[in-house]
Amino acid sequence: MTRRASPFQRVLVANRGEIAVRIIRACHELGMEAIAVYSDIDAGALHVRMADDAVRLGPAPASESYLRIDAIVEAARATGSDAVHPGYGFLSERAAFARALEDAGIVFVGPPSGVIDGLGDKVNARRLARSVGVEGVPGSVDPVDVGRPDAVAGIIADAERIGFPLLVKAAAGGGGRGMRRVSTADALPAALEAGSAEAAAAFGDGSVYLEREIHPARHIEVQLLGDATGRVVAIGERDCSIQRRHQKLIEEAPAPGLSGDERRHLHGLAVKVASAAGLRNAATAEFLRTPDGRYYFLEVNTRLQVEHGVTELVAGIDIVREQFWLAAGRPLSAAAEAAAAAAAEPAGHAIEVRLAAEDPAHDFAPGPGPIRHWVMPSGPGVRVDTGLGQGDRVPPDYDNLMAKILVHADDRDGAIDRLRRALDETEIAGLQSTLPFHRYVARHAGFRAGDLSIEWVAEHWDGPGERARFVNVAVAAAASAASGLTEGRGVPGADPARLDPAAVGTWGNVARAEATDRWPR
Amino acid sequence: MATVSHWRVTDRATGEILGESDPPVGGPNREGKPGERPLVLPSTALPSVRGRIPLEVVVGGWRFDLEGEDAAIAEIRERATAGHEAAVHHGPTEVRAIIPGRVVAVAVVAGEAVMTGQRLLAVEAMKMENELRAPRDGTIDRVVVAVGQTVELGDALVVIR
């Protein structure tokens, strides 16, 4: 047997959690060694255990570990890594990081630093899109100078031209930080000041711009791949409309309700912007879709997206694998070209839910904690990407994504049925997760009908009300368990022979007895 | 051990009595649809009151942090401590961490008068800042934590008298 060629020998994975695990898997499939990096709190994490070797970066705070360009470049050099994959978040869109690796003669698996620079600033990216005839959401193209009182009159005139309600947005960032909704002109100065201050605190840059509010809007994005010859292709789109705090909760591919022609048009817009920017490797162009089918360009993310998996399932390719070959200088693969050719008429449907450590009854407030019980779904058409397991803790220091549950089926109805089934198999205890929200969406008639908008959560989700529906069952279960424990017979209805009264003190048996009791005998 | 005829079930976070229940016949596990069957785990927390049984119940993905207590004993205890609790009500109030995280701002100092809803401090976890506000009017007796300090769920942060 001859050994198949690998794009690189050894890859340092500059990330943590589920995405580090995802990338390490691709490394191993491609016959490459994977080097993990970790902060002190992650020393025993799955990505560290899976990697061939691991390098400590520093204490838990990201600024002292996963965001340290110097430490990561040094780790890559010390381990003899010939490439670094940044994942998403952390340093993935820092041109300075890509440049530091380029200078060290190590391949950055992503677009060149110049492309990251050009597209990273949203105002720049919008200007570039406009130059090739791709319209952004109507708004101010240049960042607003909030610091100059004499400029405020001009800003208000701009705002009148754009129309209210409008949004004040941070030029340097995303995730809803620095964003303010303004419905009248007199509320504008205060919103500019507050938005700019928040942006400065979050991104170190207080520049903001104005944008018309589109309502109801859908968030649809296009997955792009580009090679060193300058060829850029779209391999499909994703609908990511279901969000909270402007962060995605559910994504699907393809976007429901689009015709082949509409897809071709949308993919064309994305390719035009990316080609103009000189894109290489992988990126995603984000758009807002109005109810009458118009697309407004938002931004390009020059990295692997959290939700790349739904596109992989539908397009039948491995995007991380493609990234490695593209980074090694290969032209677009036959698989990527085939996926691009089929992108306007996709077969099959995939949906992803992001299980996060937060409370959907309290405005999705994040809450770290221990994972005391953890059952992830499996079976036909189900993929789970996670870096966690039972006994792990979700630390307070990083993003609170615990797992991505992806389902794939022949069509959207089949995918929703599969999602509902998969979520019914999912069990998490020890901390509150977004699971109840996902279960609700999977049963919602409007979601099934494809009635999606970025206001979906605000319009359809009553977290406290949903939780209240389960209080009585929880109380009965608690009373029943308390009885069983104090009387030494375990949970009523369970076989006493299988529940050792002496072990009742080690309460874990209660849960175990319940779990085994579900099996038919 | 004697059989308990009624259980009182309390929410550990709020102290709210959620219900009193007879021990049901048959297991709760046999009821409900898949995905909505309760999962019961021991709580890792100590009982808030002696004799209570802390339990973590998850149903439909919702986590309930509960305590079961013999309803008859609960009533006796309540009668015995009625006077004491009235006194406590006028005593100092401890503001505790509602999430684990890092203290990023402290807005008050000892001796300062505060009004209900006034911002006391902020705890950051998972890139989100969570503000803690005064639950009642009063004077800051002491500030237990400082900026940069890591706090665990339930840690005392500020005492108001």
Interface residues (C-beta under 8 A of the other chain):
Chain A: A357 E358 A361 A365 P366 G367 P368 G369 P370 R372 H373 P396 D397 Y398 D399 N400 L423 D424 E425 T426 E427 I428 A429 G430 L431 Q432 S433 L435 P436 H438 R439 E466 R467 R469 F470 V471 N472 V473 A474 V475 A476 A477 A478 A479 S480 A481 A482 S483 G484 L485 T486 E487 G488 V491 P492 G493 A494 T506 W507 G508 V510 A511 E514 A515 D517 R518
Chain B: M1 T3 V4 W7 V9 L18 G19 S21 D22 P23 P24 V25 G26 G27 P28 N29 R30 E31 G32 K33 P34 G35 E36 R37 P38 L39 V40 L41 P42 T44 I53 L55 E56 V57 V58 V59 G60 G61 W62 R63 F64 L66 E67 G68 E69 I99 P100 G101 R102 A125 M126 K127 M128 N130 L153
